[in-house]
């Protein structure tokens, strides 16, 4: 994968993540599409395993650093590094693990993977913060409400992914070329072209 | 290498906040890099999806607010005159040494430039920070002059974070429901954000005459002096509980989560005094 193109894409998608979430939020529920995680799923569907996981860690780190979690006393902001880094890495790993059995020509496949990946990423993030809140008085999380919001965010992200998939379909080959994705299924299924050819 | 990165991420994720305060320093450069995309997109979104509470100049609510503003100005002038007279009396009584000259307020306009990447956090980022001498905890954000938005909870070089007062994480907040034209006809209440933008809480035991539509203002010693009497919202529902107390639901007139700009009120101490120290005796 071309990392320069990945970083430019991540920059744009994080801009959309922060810029559009406010306007697209579902009222007071706080559910909004996660453009950064949709992008991660797009990358993870076509990259080698380790590359996808590094991409997950990078996107997760950006999500962590742009999050402002109010402290339990409501008087300051807690910046956490790790919860979404781990969550997004798990999401990328999951995508890599399941992509071999996916029928990628179906337009609903991508959105379903997005829904699962977004929910998993948030779930691990929430679990980490919940665990931390047991001994760190600065962190206070309404875990059940957050899980419900994550489910809404996952479903909403899937809808947006479906729309993006339809809109971007004509330029997908161009994007694949820019990212230098290996588009042969066996390449991403086994990680190395040589090993893949030995399986054929 | 990936394994080391993941172990480090796990350790940082589980490390107590006191050991990871430095993480906040990294957030500023990241935000700085992302802002050129995020801010124009936010502006475009707000242009396409205007605030739900945007009112025309002919709207009767705007006219009512304008009347209220004019009346407040008049009251303010009277109060200033009275304060001047009282300060003169104090100076005379103390041989010319003024005690607690009173906190002055500096107001700073700032655009809302974004929110936390997790909308559930509720925090709002504004485009003003230490450079504008905004201070944490003692500064508050308002909109339309009199409506409270929230408290400034973190200040960075060029940005600051605000936690809306109606967010559940902001904790309970004491208000006063004005059942009549004056503060003497006000009754206290202890409100808490419900998570859907509204607030809910019990009135004091002797509250009477409480009806839907009445204005609720802030009167809470846990909030800075400069925030007192700012508008929290209006009573939307009143119900009597089994123990006889009234329970009210208050809806902010301006949704803090949807504002596109705020006016930050910063206490400005008299020369020689630290900020926020002016209100003491």
Interface residues (C-beta under 8 A of the other chain):
Chain A: X11 X12 X14 X15 X16 X17 X18 X19 X20 X21 X22 X23 X24 X25 X28 X30 X31 X32 X50 X53 X54 X57 X60 X61 X62 X63 X65 X66 X67 X68 X69 X70 X71 X72 X73 X74 X75 X76 X77 X78 X79 X80 X81 X82 X83 X84 X85 X86 X89 X128 X131 X132 X135 X136 X138 X139 X140 X142 X145 X146 X149
Chain B: X2 X5 X6 X9 X10 X11 X12 X13 X14 X16 X17 X18 X20 X23 X24 X26 X27 X30 X31 X33 X34 X36 X37 X38 X39 X40 X41 X42 X44 X45 X46 X48 X49 X114 X115 X116 X117 X118 X119 X120 X121 X122 X123 X125 X136 X137 X151 X153 X154 X161 X163 X167 X168 X169 X170 X171 X195 X196 X197 X257
